[in-house]
Amino acid sequence: MSRWTAERLTRELGITGAVRGWRVITVLPGGRTDRVPVLVDSGFAAGAPNRCRVADFTYMKAWAGGFCVVFVVDTFPRRIVG
């Protein structure tokens, strides 16, 4: 049986295959959560070092599982500090 025939038959019968491992959901679709207020304007310029730091994180998949990559950036020199 071809792959497409199997997909069509399982879809018609409502059968799903076994899923191994775990699935991480990082975003809820449809805006079902409250948004965090923006505390720093997009045109913000820090007047001195260590006044304002921002962070960004990304979830990455790997062969052995998954991990988060986090960057902390000082807005004055625009360099990664952590």
All heavy atoms as a GROMACS GRO file, in nm:
protein
  634
    1MET      N    1   0.085  -0.116   0.000
    1MET     CA    2   0.000   0.000   0.000
    1MET      C    3   0.090   0.123   0.000
    1MET      O    4   0.191   0.128   0.068
    1MET     CB    5  -0.089  -0.004   0.125
    1MET     CG    6  -0.168   0.118   0.147
    1MET     SD    7  -0.266   0.127   0.299
    1MET     CE    8  -0.323  -0.033   0.330
    2SER      N    9   0.049   0.223  -0.074
    2SER     CA   10   0.130   0.344  -0.080
    2SER      C   11   0.108   0.430   0.044
    2SER      O   12   0.012   0.413   0.118
    2SER     CB   13   0.094   0.424  -0.206
    2SER     OG   14  -0.032   0.485  -0.190
    3ARG      N   15   0.199   0.521   0.064
    3ARG     CA   16   0.192   0.612   0.179
    3ARG      C   17   0.065   0.696   0.175
    3ARG      O   18  -0.001   0.718   0.275
    3ARG     CB   19   0.316   0.700   0.179
    3ARG     CG   20   0.314   0.809   0.280
    3ARG     CD   21   0.437   0.895   0.269
    3ARG     NE   22   0.419   1.016   0.345
    3ARG     CZ   23   0.495   1.122   0.333
    3ARG    NH1   24   0.595   1.122   0.249
    3ARG    NH2   25   0.472   1.228   0.405
    4TRP      N   26   0.029   0.745   0.056
    4TRP     CA   27  -0.087   0.832   0.041
    4TRP      C   28  -0.218   0.757   0.065
    4TRP      O   29  -0.312   0.811   0.121
    4TRP     CB   30  -0.085   0.897  -0.096
    4TRP     CG   31   0.034   0.988  -0.107
    4TRP    CD1   32   0.042   1.116  -0.062
    4TRP    CD2   33   0.161   0.956  -0.159
    4TRP    NE1   34   0.167   1.166  -0.085
    4TRP    CE2   35   0.244   1.070  -0.146
    4TRP    CE3   36   0.217   0.843  -0.219
    4TRP    CZ2   37   0.375   1.074  -0.188
    4TRP    CZ3   38   0.348   0.847  -0.261
    4TRP    CH2   39   0.424   0.960  -0.245
    5THR      N   40  -0.222   0.630   0.024
    5THR     CA   41  -0.341   0.548   0.051
    5THR      C   42  -0.356   0.526   0.201
    5THR      O   43  -0.466   0.537   0.257
    5THR     CB   44  -0.331   0.413  -0.021
    5THR    OG1   45  -0.314   0.436  -0.161
    5THR    CG2   46  -0.456   0.330   0.001
    6ALA      N   47  -0.245   0.498   0.269
    6ALA     CA   48  -0.249   0.479   0.414
    6ALA      C   49  -0.291   0.608   0.484
    6ALA      O   50  -0.372   0.604   0.577
    6ALA     CB   51  -0.113   0.433   0.464
    7GLU      N   52  -0.240   0.722   0.441
    7GLU     CA   53  -0.280   0.849   0.500
    7GLU      C   54  -0.428   0.877   0.480
    7GLU      O   55  -0.498   0.920   0.572
    7GLU     CB   56  -0.198   0.964   0.440
    7GLU     CG   57  -0.055   0.968   0.487
    7GLU     CD   58   0.022   1.083   0.424
    7GLU    OE1   59  -0.038   1.164   0.350
    7GLU    OE2   60   0.143   1.092   0.449
    8ARG      N   61  -0.479   0.850   0.360
    8ARG     CA   62  -0.620   0.874   0.332
    8ARG      C   63  -0.709   0.783   0.415
    8ARG      O   64  -0.807   0.828   0.475
    8ARG     CB   65  -0.648   0.852   0.183
    8ARG     CG   66  -0.793   0.876   0.145
    8ARG     CD   67  -0.817   0.855  -0.003
    8ARG     NE   68  -0.769   0.728  -0.053
    8ARG     CZ   69  -0.835   0.612  -0.042
    8ARG    NH1   70  -0.951   0.608   0.018
    8ARG    NH2   71  -0.784   0.501  -0.092
    9LEU      N   72  -0.673   0.654   0.426
    9LEU     CA   73  -0.754   0.560   0.502
    9LEU      C   74  -0.753   0.593   0.652
    9LEU      O   75  -0.857   0.589   0.717
    9LEU     CB   76  -0.706   0.418   0.479
    9LEU     CG   77  -0.733   0.362   0.338
    9LEU    CD1   78  -0.667   0.226   0.322
    9LEU    CD2   79  -0.882   0.355   0.312
   10THR      N   80  -0.636   0.628   0.705
   10THR     CA   81  -0.631   0.661   0.848
   10THR      C   82  -0.706   0.789   0.877
   10THR      O   83  -0.771   0.802   0.980
   10THR     CB   84  -0.485   0.674   0.897
   10THR    OG1   85  -0.418   0.770   0.816
   10THR    CG2   86  -0.413   0.541   0.891
   11ARG      N   87  -0.701   0.885   0.786
   11ARG     CA   88  -0.776   1.009   0.804
   11ARG      C   89  -0.927   0.982   0.800
   11ARG      O   90  -1.004   1.035   0.881
   11ARG     CB   91  -0.736   1.110   0.696
   11ARG     CG   92  -0.796   1.246   0.715
   11ARG     CD   93  -0.743   1.350   0.616
   11ARG     NE   94  -0.743   1.305   0.478
   11ARG     CZ   95  -0.634   1.279   0.406
   11ARG    NH1   96  -0.514   1.293   0.459
   11ARG    NH2   97  -0.643   1.239   0.280
   12GLU      N   98  -0.972   0.898   0.705
   12GLU     CA   99  -1.115   0.866   0.695
   12GLU      C  100  -1.165   0.789   0.817
   12GLU      O  101  -1.278   0.809   0.861
   12GLU     CB  102  -1.141   0.785   0.568
   12GLU     CG  103  -1.129   0.866   0.441
   12GLU     CD  104  -1.142   0.780   0.316
   12GLU    OE1  105  -1.163   0.657   0.328
   12GLU    OE2  106  -1.132   0.836   0.206
   13LEU      N  107  -1.082   0.701   0.872
   13LEU     CA  108  -1.122   0.620   0.987
   13LEU      C  109  -1.098   0.692   1.120
   13LEU      O  110  -1.139   0.643   1.224
   13LEU     CB  111  -1.048   0.486   0.986
   13LEU     CG  112  -1.082   0.394   0.868
   13LEU    CD1  113  -0.989   0.273   0.867
   13LEU    CD2  114  -1.227   0.351   0.874
   14GLY      N  115  -1.027   0.803   1.116
   14GLY     CA  116  -0.998   0.876   1.240
   14GLY      C  117  -0.893   0.809   1.326
   14GLY      O  118  -0.891   0.825   1.448
   15ILE      N  119  -0.805   0.735   1.264
   15ILE     CA  120  -0.699   0.663   1.336
   15ILE      C  121  -0.572   0.749   1.334
   15ILE      O  122  -0.538   0.810   1.232
   15ILE     CB  123  -0.669   0.527   1.270
   15ILE    CG1  124  -0.795   0.441   1.270
   15ILE    CG2  125  -0.556   0.456   1.340
   15ILE    CD1  126  -0.781   0.315   1.189
   16THR      N  127  -0.502   0.753   1.447
   16THR     CA  128  -0.374   0.823   1.451
   16THR      C  129  -0.265   0.725   1.494
   16THR      O  130  -0.292   0.629   1.566
   16THR     CB  131  -0.377   0.941   1.551
   16THR    OG1  132  -0.411   0.891   1.679
   16THR    CG2  133  -0.479   1.045   1.507
   17GLY      N  134  -0.146   0.751   1.452
   17GLY     CA  135  -0.033   0.667   1.487
   17GLY      C  136   0.022   0.701   1.624
   17GLY      O  137  -0.011   0.803   1.683
   18ALA      N  138   0.107   0.612   1.674
   18ALA     CA  139   0.171   0.635   1.803
   18ALA      C  140   0.279   0.742   1.787
   18ALA      O  141   0.353   0.742   1.689
   18ALA     CB  142   0.233   0.506   1.855
   19VAL      N  143   0.286   0.832   1.884
   19VAL     CA  144   0.386   0.938   1.883
   19VAL      C  145   0.485   0.910   1.993
   19VAL      O  146   0.448   0.897   2.110
   19VAL     CB  147   0.321   1.077   1.902
   19VAL    CG1  148   0.427   1.185   1.905
   19VAL    CG2  149   0.220   1.102   1.794
   20ARG      N  150   0.611   0.899   1.957
   20ARG     CA  151   0.714   0.871   2.057
   20ARG      C  152   0.776   1.002   2.103
   20ARG      O  153   0.785   1.099   2.029
   20ARG     CB  154   0.822   0.782   1.998
   20ARG     CG  155   0.770   0.645   1.968
   20ARG     CD  156   0.883   0.549   1.940
   20ARG     NE  157   0.829   0.415   1.934
   20ARG     CZ  158   0.825   0.342   1.826
   20ARG    NH1  159   0.874   0.389   1.713
   20ARG    NH2  160   0.774   0.220   1.829
   21GLY      N  161   0.824   1.001   2.228
   21GLY     CA  162   0.889   1.120   2.282
   21GLY      C  163   0.786   1.219   2.334
   21GLY      O  164   0.672   1.185   2.360
   22TRP      N  165   0.829   1.342   2.350
   22TRP     CA  166   0.742   1.445   2.402
   22TRP      C  167   0.743   1.564   2.308
   22TRP      O  168   0.839   1.590   2.238
   22TRP     CB  169   0.783   1.486   2.543
   22TRP     CG  170   0.930   1.512   2.557
   22TRP    CD1  171   1.027   1.421   2.581
   22TRP    CD2  172   0.998   1.637   2.543
   22TRP    NE1  173   1.149   1.480   2.585
   22TRP    CE2  174   1.135   1.613   2.563
   22TRP    CE3  175   0.956   1.765   2.517
   22TRP    CZ2  176   1.229   1.714   2.556
   22TRP    CZ3  177   1.052   1.866   2.511
   22TRP    CH2  178   1.185   1.839   2.531
   23ARG      N  179   0.636   1.636   2.307
   23ARG     CA  180   0.624   1.752   2.221
   23ARG      C  181   0.613   1.876   2.309
   23ARG      O  182   0.531   1.881   2.399
   23ARG     CB  183   0.500   1.739   2.135
   23ARG     CG  184   0.484   1.852   2.038
   23ARG     CD  185   0.366   1.831   1.948
   23ARG     NE  186   0.353   1.948   1.863
   23ARG     CZ  187   0.252   1.973   1.786
   23ARG    NH1  188   0.153   1.887   1.781
   23ARG    NH2  189   0.248   2.081   1.714
   24VAL      N  190   0.693   1.975   2.279
   24VAL     CA  191   0.693   2.098   2.355
   24VAL      C  192   0.612   2.201   2.279
   24VAL      O  193   0.636   2.227   2.162
   24VAL     CB  194   0.836   2.150   2.378
   24VAL    CG1  195   0.833   2.284   2.447
   24VAL    CG2  196   0.915   2.050   2.458
   25ILE      N  197   0.513   2.260   2.346
   25ILE     CA  198   0.433   2.365   2.286
   25ILE      C  199   0.480   2.497   2.347
   25ILE      O  200   0.466   2.520   2.466
   25ILE     CB  201   0.284   2.343   2.314
   25ILE    CG1  202   0.238   2.210   2.251
   25ILE    CG2  203   0.202   2.459   2.259
   25ILE    CD1  204   0.098   2.171   2.286
   26THR      N  205   0.539   2.582   2.263
   26THR     CA  206   0.593   2.707   2.313
   26THR      C  207   0.502   2.826   2.287
   26THR      O  208   0.518   2.930   2.347
   26THR     CB  209   0.731   2.735   2.251
   26THR    OG1  210   0.716   2.739   2.109
   26THR    CG2  211   0.831   2.627   2.288
   27VAL      N  212   0.405   2.810   2.196
   27VAL     CA  213   0.315   2.919   2.162
   27VAL      C  214   0.173   2.867   2.161
   27VAL      O  215   0.146   2.762   2.105
   27VAL     CB  216   0.350   2.977   2.022
   27VAL    CG1  217   0.254   3.087   1.984
   27VAL    CG2  218   0.492   3.027   2.019
   28LEU      N  219   0.081   2.940   2.222
   28LEU     CA  220  -0.060   2.904   2.217
   28LEU      C  221  -0.125   2.979   2.103
   28LEU      O  222  -0.119   3.103   2.098
   28LEU     CB  223  -0.129   2.939   2.350
   28LEU     CG  224  -0.080   2.861   2.471
   28LEU    CD1  225  -0.150   2.911   2.597
   28LEU    CD2  226  -0.106   2.713   2.454
   29PRO      N  227  -0.186   2.910   2.007
   29PRO     CA  228  -0.244   2.977   1.891
   29PRO      C  229  -0.371   3.055   1.926
   29PRO      O  230  -0.438   3.025   2.025
   29PRO     CB  231  -0.275   2.862   1.796
   29PRO     CG  232  -0.294   2.744   1.884
   29PRO     CD  233  -0.200   2.766   2.000
   30GLY      N  234  -0.402   3.152   1.845
   30GLY     CA  235  -0.527   3.225   1.859
   30GLY      C  236  -0.526   3.332   1.966
   30GLY      O  237  -0.630   3.385   2.000
   31GLY      N  238  -0.413   3.368   2.020
   31GLY     CA  239  -0.406   3.474   2.120
   31GLY      C  240  -0.484   3.442   2.246
   31GLY      O  241  -0.552   3.526   2.301
   32ARG      N  242  -0.473   3.319   2.294
   32ARG     CA  243  -0.548   3.276   2.412
   32ARG      C  244  -0.485   3.321   2.542
   32ARG      O  245  -0.537   3.292   2.648
   32ARG     CB  246  -0.562   3.124   2.412
   32ARG     CG  247  -0.653   3.074   2.302
   32ARG     CD  248  -0.675   2.927   2.317
   32ARG     NE  249  -0.561   2.858   2.259
   32ARG     CZ  250  -0.540   2.730   2.268
   32ARG    NH1  251  -0.622   2.654   2.334
   32ARG    NH2  252  -0.436   2.675   2.212
   33THR      N  253  -0.375   3.389   2.536
   33THR     CA  254  -0.310   3.435   2.659
   33THR      C  255  -0.298   3.588   2.657
   33THR      O  256  -0.304   3.651   2.552
   33THR     CB  257  -0.168   3.376   2.673
   33THR    OG1  258  -0.090   3.418   2.561
   33THR    CG2  259  -0.173   3.224   2.677
   34ASP      N  260  -0.283   3.645   2.774
   34ASP     CA  261  -0.262   3.789   2.784
   34ASP      C  262  -0.119   3.822   2.743
   34ASP      O  263  -0.025   3.750   2.776
   34ASP     CB  264  -0.286   3.837   2.927
   34ASP     CG  265  -0.432   3.818   2.969
   34ASP    OD1  266  -0.518   3.819   2.880
   34ASP    OD2  267  -0.455   3.801   3.089
   35ARG      N  268  -0.104   3.931   2.673
   35ARG     CA  269   0.031   3.972   2.631
   35ARG      C  270   0.098   4.052   2.742
   35ARG      O  271   0.033   4.128   2.814
   35ARG     CB  272   0.024   4.056   2.505
   35ARG     CG  273  -0.020   3.976   2.386
   35ARG     CD  274  -0.006   4.059   2.260
   35ARG     NE  275  -0.040   3.978   2.146
   35ARG     CZ  276   0.048   3.931   2.060
   35ARG    NH1  277   0.175   3.959   2.075
   35ARG    NH2  278   0.010   3.859   1.959
   36VAL      N  279   0.228   4.036   2.752
   36VAL     CA  280   0.307   4.110   2.848
   36VAL      C  281   0.325   4.251   2.795
   36VAL      O  282   0.354   4.270   2.677
   36VAL     CB  283   0.444   4.041   2.868
   36VAL    CG1  284   0.530   4.120   2.963
   36VAL    CG2  285   0.425   3.900   2.917
   37PRO      N  286   0.309   4.353   2.879
   37PRO     CA  287   0.325   4.490   2.829
   37PRO      C  288   0.470   4.518   2.789
   37PRO      O  289   0.564   4.466   2.850
   37PRO     CB  290   0.284   4.576   2.948
   37PRO     CG  291   0.300   4.489   3.067
   37PRO     CD  292   0.273   4.349   3.021
   38VAL      N  293   0.487   4.598   2.688
   38VAL     CA  294   0.620   4.637   2.641
   38VAL      C  295   0.672   4.745   2.734
   38VAL      O  296   0.611   4.851   2.750
   38VAL     CB  297   0.615   4.688   2.496
   38VAL    CG1  298   0.752   4.734   2.451
   38VAL    CG2  299   0.562   4.580   2.405
   39LEU      N  300   0.785   4.720   2.799
   39LEU     CA  301   0.839   4.813   2.897
   39LEU      C  302   0.946   4.904   2.838
   39LEU      O  303   0.982   5.004   2.899
   39LEU     CB  304   0.896   4.735   3.016
   39LEU     CG  305   0.796   4.645   3.089
   39LEU    CD1  306   0.866   4.567   3.198
   39LEU    CD2  307   0.682   4.726   3.145
   40VAL      N  308   0.999   4.870   2.720
   40VAL     CA  309   1.104   4.950   2.658
   40VAL      C  310   1.056   4.989   2.519
   40VAL      O  311   1.017   4.905   2.440
   40VAL     CB  312   1.236   4.870   2.649
   40VAL    CG1  313   1.343   4.950   2.579
   40VAL    CG2  314   1.283   4.826   2.785
   41ASP      N  315   1.058   5.118   2.487
   41ASP     CA  316   1.018   5.165   2.355
   41ASP      C  317   1.118   5.117   2.250
   41ASP      O  318   1.236   5.095   2.280
   41ASP     CB  319   1.011   5.318   2.351
   41ASP     CG  320   0.902   5.372   2.442
   41ASP    OD1  321   0.802   5.300   2.462
   41ASP    OD2  322   0.918   5.485   2.492
   42SER      N  323   1.073   5.106   2.126
   42SER     CA  324   1.162   5.058   2.021
   42SER      C  325   1.274   5.157   1.990
   42SER      O  326   1.379   5.119   1.942
   42SER     CB  327   1.083   5.027   1.894
   42SER     OG  328   1.020   5.145   1.848
   43GLY      N  329   1.254   5.285   2.017
   43GLY     CA  330   1.357   5.385   1.992
   43GLY      C  331   1.440   5.416   2.116
   43GLY      O  332   1.505   5.520   2.122
   44PHE      N  333   1.440   5.326   2.213
   44PHE     CA  334   1.509   5.350   2.340
   44PHE      C  335   1.660   5.351   2.320
   44PHE      O  336   1.715   5.269   2.248
   44PHE     CB  337   1.471   5.241   2.439
   44PHE     CG  338   1.544   5.252   2.570
   44PHE    CD1  339   1.503   5.342   2.665
   44PHE    CD2  340   1.653   5.172   2.596
   44PHE    CE1  341   1.569   5.352   2.786
   44PHE    CE2  342   1.719   5.180   2.717
   44PHE     CZ  343   1.677   5.271   2.811
   45ALA      N  344   1.727   5.445   2.385
   45ALA     CA  345   1.874   5.451   2.384
   45ALA      C  346   1.920   5.467   2.528
   45ALA      O  347   1.885   5.565   2.594
   45ALA     CB  348   1.923   5.567   2.299
   46ALA      N  349   1.996   5.372   2.577
   46ALA     CA  350   2.045   5.379   2.715
   46ALA      C  351   2.153   5.486   2.725
   46ALA      O  352   2.236   5.502   2.636
   46ALA     CB  353   2.102   5.244   2.757
   47GLY      N  354   2.153   5.560   2.836
   47GLY     CA  355   2.250   5.667   2.855
   47GLY      C  356   2.382   5.622   2.913
   47GLY      O  357   2.482   5.690   2.903
   48ALA      N  358   2.383   5.504   2.974
   48ALA     CA  359   2.505   5.452   3.037
   48ALA      C  360   2.496   5.300   3.042
   48ALA      O  361   2.387   5.243   3.033
   48ALA     CB  362   2.519   5.510   3.177
   49PRO      N  363   2.610   5.234   3.060
   49PRO     CA  364   2.608   5.087   3.071
   49PRO      C  365   2.532   5.041   3.196
   49PRO      O  366   2.519   5.114   3.294
   49PRO     CB  367   2.755   5.049   3.081
   49PRO     CG  368   2.831   5.166   3.031
   49PRO     CD  369   2.747   5.285   3.057
   50ASN      N  370   2.482   4.921   3.192
   50ASN     CA  371   2.413   4.854   3.303
   50ASN      C  372   2.286   4.925   3.348
   50ASN      O  373   2.246   4.914   3.464
   50ASN     CB  374   2.507   4.835   3.422
   50ASN     CG  375   2.624   4.747   3.387
   50ASN    OD1  376   2.611   4.652   3.310
   50ASN    ND2  377   2.740   4.778   3.442
   51ARG      N  378   2.222   5.000   3.261
   51ARG     CA  379   2.095   5.067   3.294
   51ARG      C  380   1.976   4.984   3.250
   51ARG      O  381   1.874   4.982   3.315
   51ARG     CB  382   2.088   5.205   3.229
   51ARG     CG  383   2.190   5.303   3.280
   51ARG     CD  384   2.160   5.338   3.425
   51ARG     NE  385   2.264   5.420   3.481
   51ARG     CZ  386   2.252   5.549   3.503
   51ARG    NH1  387   2.141   5.610   3.474
   51ARG    NH2  388   2.353   5.616   3.554
   52CYS      N  389   1.989   4.922   3.134
   52CYS     CA  390   1.878   4.843   3.080
   52CYS      C  391   1.935   4.721   3.008
   52CYS      O  392   2.026   4.734   2.926
   52CYS     CB  393   1.795   4.927   2.983
   52CYS     SG  394   1.658   4.837   2.911
   53ARG      N  395   1.881   4.606   3.043
   53ARG     CA  396   1.920   4.482   2.976
   53ARG      C  397   1.794   4.414   2.924
   53ARG      O  398   1.690   4.419   2.988
   53ARG     CB  399   1.993   4.388   3.072
   53ARG     CG  400   2.128   4.442   3.111
   53ARG     CD  401   2.201   4.348   3.201
   53ARG     NE  402   2.334   4.400   3.230
   53ARG     CZ  403   2.414   4.346   3.317
   53ARG    NH1  404   2.376   4.240   3.385
   53ARG    NH2  405   2.533   4.397   3.338
   54VAL      N  406   1.805   4.354   2.809
   54VAL     CA  407   1.693   4.281   2.750
   54VAL      C  408   1.738   4.137   2.727
   54VAL      O  409   1.857   4.108   2.718
   54VAL     CB  410   1.646   4.346   2.619
   54VAL    CG1  411   1.588   4.482   2.644
   54VAL    CG2  412   1.759   4.354   2.518
   55ALA      N  413   1.640   4.047   2.718
   55ALA     CA  414   1.671   3.905   2.701
   55ALA      C  415   1.588   3.848   2.587
   55ALA      O  416   1.479   3.896   2.557
   55ALA     CB  417   1.645   3.828   2.829
   56ASP      N  418   1.641   3.746   2.524
   56ASP     CA  419   1.571   3.674   2.419
   56ASP      C  420   1.602   3.527   2.438
   56ASP      O  421   1.715   3.490   2.468
   56ASP     CB  422   1.618   3.721   2.281
   56ASP     CG  423   1.544   3.650   2.170
   56ASP    OD1  424   1.425   3.617   2.190
   56ASP    OD2  425   1.603   3.629   2.063
   57PHE      N  426   1.500   3.442   2.423
   57PHE     CA  427   1.526   3.299   2.432
   57PHE      C  428   1.460   3.228   2.315
   57PHE      O  429   1.360   3.273   2.259
   57PHE     CB  430   1.477   3.241   2.565
   57PHE     CG  431   1.328   3.236   2.579
   57PHE    CD1  432   1.257   3.123   2.545
   57PHE    CD2  433   1.259   3.345   2.628
   57PHE    CE1  434   1.120   3.118   2.558
   57PHE    CE2  435   1.122   3.342   2.641
   57PHE     CZ  436   1.052   3.228   2.605
   58THR      N  437   1.521   3.118   2.275
   58THR     CA  438   1.473   3.038   2.164
   58THR      C  439   1.481   2.892   2.204
   58THR      O  440   1.580   2.848   2.264
   58THR     CB  441   1.561   3.062   2.039
   58THR    OG1  442   1.559   3.201   2.009
   58THR    CG2  443   1.510   2.984   1.921
   59TYR      N  444   1.378   2.816   2.171
   59TYR     CA  445   1.378   2.672   2.197
   59TYR      C  446   1.433   2.602   2.074
   59TYR      O  447   1.390   2.629   1.962
   59TYR     CB  448   1.237   2.623   2.227
   59TYR     CG  449   1.233   2.476   2.258
   59TYR    CD1  450   1.270   2.430   2.384
   59TYR    CD2  451   1.198   2.384   2.162
   59TYR    CE1  452   1.270   2.296   2.412
   59TYR    CE2  453   1.197   2.250   2.189
   59TYR     CZ  454   1.233   2.206   2.315
   59TYR     OH  455   1.234   2.072   2.342
   60MET      N  456   1.530   2.514   2.094
   60MET     CA  457   1.595   2.443   1.984
   60MET      C  458   1.575   2.293   2.001
   60MET      O  459   1.579   2.242   2.112
   60MET     CB  460   1.745   2.473   1.984
   60MET     CG  461   1.782   2.619   1.980
   60MET     SD  462   1.754   2.696   1.822
   60MET     CE  463   1.878   2.618   1.726
   61LYS      N  464   1.555   2.223   1.890
   61LYS     CA  465   1.546   2.078   1.893
   61LYS      C  466   1.685   2.020   1.864
   61LYS      O  467   1.761   2.074   1.784
   61LYS     CB  468   1.449   2.027   1.789
   61LYS     CG  469   1.305   2.043   1.827
   61LYS     CD  470   1.217   1.974   1.727
   61LYS     CE  471   1.074   1.978   1.772
   61LYS     NZ  472   0.986   1.908   1.680
   62ALA      N  473   1.714   1.908   1.928
   62ALA     CA  474   1.840   1.838   1.905
   62ALA      C  475   1.810   1.689   1.898
   62ALA      O  476   1.700   1.644   1.928
   62ALA     CB  477   1.939   1.867   2.017
   63TRP      N  478   1.910   1.610   1.859
   63TRP     CA  479   1.890   1.465   1.849
   63TRP      C  480   1.855   1.405   1.985
   63TRP      O  481   1.774   1.315   1.994
   63TRP     CB  482   2.015   1.398   1.796
   63TRP     CG  483   2.041   1.426   1.652
   63TRP    CD1  484   1.948   1.455   1.555
   63TRP    CD2  485   2.166   1.429   1.587
   63TRP    NE1  486   2.008   1.477   1.436
   63TRP    CE2  487   2.142   1.460   1.451
   63TRP    CE3  488   2.296   1.409   1.629
   63TRP    CZ2  489   2.244   1.470   1.359
   63TRP    CZ3  490   2.397   1.418   1.536
   63TRP    CH2  491   2.371   1.449   1.403
   64ALA      N  492   1.914   1.454   2.090
   64ALA     CA  493   1.893   1.398   2.224
   64ALA      C  494   1.775   1.462   2.297
   64ALA      O  495   1.750   1.429   2.411
   64ALA     CB  496   2.020   1.413   2.307
   65GLY      N  497   1.704   1.553   2.235
   65GLY     CA  498   1.592   1.619   2.301
   65GLY      C  499   1.585   1.764   2.258
   65GLY      O  500   1.596   1.796   2.141
   66GLY      N  501   1.568   1.853   2.354
   66GLY     CA  502   1.559   1.994   2.323
   66GLY      C  503   1.626   2.077   2.430
   66GLY      O  504   1.656   2.029   2.539
   67PHE      N  505   1.652   2.202   2.398
   67PHE     CA  506   1.715   2.292   2.494
   67PHE      C  507   1.678   2.435   2.460
   67PHE      O  508   1.631   2.463   2.350
   67PHE     CB  509   1.867   2.273   2.497
   67PHE     CG  510   1.933   2.297   2.364
   67PHE    CD1  511   1.985   2.422   2.332
   67PHE    CD2  512   1.946   2.195   2.271
   67PHE    CE1  513   2.046   2.445   2.212
   67PHE    CE2  514   2.007   2.217   2.150
   67PHE     CZ  515   2.058   2.342   2.120
   68CYS      N  516   1.697   2.524   2.555
   68CYS     CA  517   1.669   2.667   2.535
   68CYS      C  518   1.800   2.742   2.524
   68CYS      O  519   1.894   2.717   2.599
   68CYS     CB  520   1.589   2.723   2.652
   68CYS     SG  521   1.419   2.670   2.653
   69VAL      N  522   1.805   2.836   2.431
   69VAL     CA  523   1.919   2.925   2.416
   69VAL      C  524   1.873   3.063   2.461
   69VAL      O  525   1.773   3.114   2.411
   69VAL     CB  526   1.968   2.930   2.270
   69VAL    CG1  527   2.085   3.025   2.256
   69VAL    CG2  528   2.005   2.791   2.222
   70VAL      N  529   1.943   3.122   2.557
   70VAL     CA  530   1.904   3.250   2.614
   70VAL      C  531   2.019   3.350   2.598
   70VAL      O  532   2.134   3.317   2.627
   70VAL     CB  533   1.867   3.237   2.764
   70VAL    CG1  534   1.825   3.371   2.820
   70VAL    CG2  535   1.758   3.134   2.782
   71PHE      N  536   1.986   3.472   2.553
   71PHE     CA  537   2.084   3.579   2.540
   71PHE      C  538   2.037   3.696   2.624
   71PHE      O  539   1.921   3.736   2.617
   71PHE     CB  540   2.097   3.625   2.395
   71PHE     CG  541   2.148   3.519   2.302
   71PHE    CD1  542   2.060   3.447   2.223
   71PHE    CD2  543   2.281   3.492   2.294
   71PHE    CE1  544   2.105   3.350   2.136
   71PHE    CE2  545   2.329   3.395   2.208
   71PHE     CZ  546   2.241   3.324   2.128
   72VAL      N  547   2.128   3.754   2.702
   72VAL     CA  548   2.101   3.878   2.776
   72VAL      C  549   2.190   3.985   2.714
   72VAL      O  550   2.312   3.969   2.707
   72VAL     CB  551   2.130   3.862   2.927
   72VAL    CG1  552   2.104   3.993   2.999
   72VAL    CG2  553   2.046   3.750   2.985
   73VAL      N  554   2.129   4.094   2.669
   73VAL     CA  555   2.202   4.198   2.597
   73VAL      C  556   2.191   4.329   2.674
   73VAL      O  557   2.083   4.370   2.715
   73VAL     CB  558   2.143   4.217   2.455
   73VAL    CG1  559   2.216   4.326   2.379
   73VAL    CG2  560   2.146   4.086   2.379
   74ASP      N  561   2.306   4.394   2.696
   74ASP     CA  562   2.308   4.528   2.754
   74ASP      C  563   2.277   4.626   2.640
   74ASP      O  564   2.341   4.621   2.534
   74ASP     CB  565   2.446   4.558   2.813
   74ASP     CG  566   2.448   4.687   2.894
   74ASP    OD1  567   2.350   4.764   2.887
   74ASP    OD2  568   2.547   4.710   2.964
   75THR      N  569   2.179   4.714   2.660
   75THR     CA  570   2.134   4.800   2.550
   75THR      C  571   2.228   4.917   2.520
   75THR      O  572   2.217   4.976   2.413
   75THR     CB  573   1.993   4.856   2.581
   75THR    OG1  574   1.997   4.926   2.704
   75THR    CG2  575   1.891   4.746   2.586
   76PHE      N  576   2.318   4.951   2.610
   76PHE     CA  577   2.410   5.063   2.582
   76PHE      C  578   2.515   5.024   2.479
   76PHE      O  579   2.522   5.083   2.372
   76PHE     CB  580   2.474   5.115   2.711
   76PHE     CG  581   2.566   5.231   2.689
   76PHE    CD1  582   2.514   5.356   2.659
   76PHE    CD2  583   2.701   5.216   2.699
   76PHE    CE1  584   2.599   5.465   2.638
   76PHE    CE2  585   2.787   5.323   2.679
   76PHE     CZ  586   2.736   5.448   2.648
   77PRO      N  587   2.600   4.922   2.507
   77PRO     CA  588   2.698   4.885   2.406
   77PRO      C  589   2.643   4.785   2.304
   77PRO      O  590   2.708   4.751   2.208
   77PRO     CB  591   2.811   4.822   2.486
   77PRO     CG  592   2.744   4.764   2.606
   77PRO     CD  593   2.629   4.856   2.636
   78ARG      N  594   2.519   4.736   2.330
   78ARG     CA  595   2.455   4.635   2.243
   78ARG      C  596   2.542   4.511   2.230
   78ARG      O  597   2.568   4.461   2.120
   78ARG     CB  598   2.420   4.692   2.108
   78ARG     CG  599   2.317   4.800   2.115
   78ARG     CD  600   2.278   4.848   1.980
   78ARG     NE  601   2.179   4.955   1.991
   78ARG     CZ  602   2.129   5.019   1.890
   78ARG    NH1  603   2.168   4.990   1.769
   78ARG    NH2  604   2.040   5.113   1.909
   79ARG      N  605   2.585   4.461   2.344
   79ARG     CA  606   2.666   4.339   2.348
   79ARG      C  607   2.603   4.236   2.440
   79ARG      O  608   2.535   4.272   2.534
   79ARG     CB  609   2.807   4.373   2.396
   79ARG     CG  610   2.876   4.464   2.299
   79ARG     CD  611   3.022   4.462   2.315
   79ARG     NE  612   3.079   4.551   2.215
   79ARG     CZ  613   3.202   4.587   2.211
   79ARG    NH1  614   3.285   4.544   2.301
   79ARG    NH2  615   3.246   4.666   2.118
   80ILE      N  616   2.632   4.112   2.409
   80ILE     CA  617   2.578   4.004   2.492
   80ILE      C  618   2.656   4.001   2.623
   80ILE      O  619   2.779   3.995   2.624
   80ILE     CB  620   2.590   3.869   2.420
   80ILE    CG1  621   2.503   3.871   2.293
   80ILE    CG2  622   2.548   3.754   2.510
   80ILE    CD1  623   2.520   3.752   2.203
   81VAL      N  624   2.584   4.005   2.735
   81VAL     CA  625   2.649   4.005   2.866
   81VAL      C  626   2.620   3.875   2.943
   81VAL      O  627   2.676   3.851   3.047
   81VAL     CB  628   2.607   4.127   2.952
   81VAL    CG1  629   2.656   4.255   2.890
   81VAL    CG2  630   2.457   4.131   2.972
   82GLY      N  631   2.533   3.794   2.891
   82GLY     CA  632   2.503   3.668   2.960
   82GLY      C  633   2.422   3.576   2.875
   82GLY      O  634   2.374   3.608   2.770
   0.00000   0.00000   0.00000
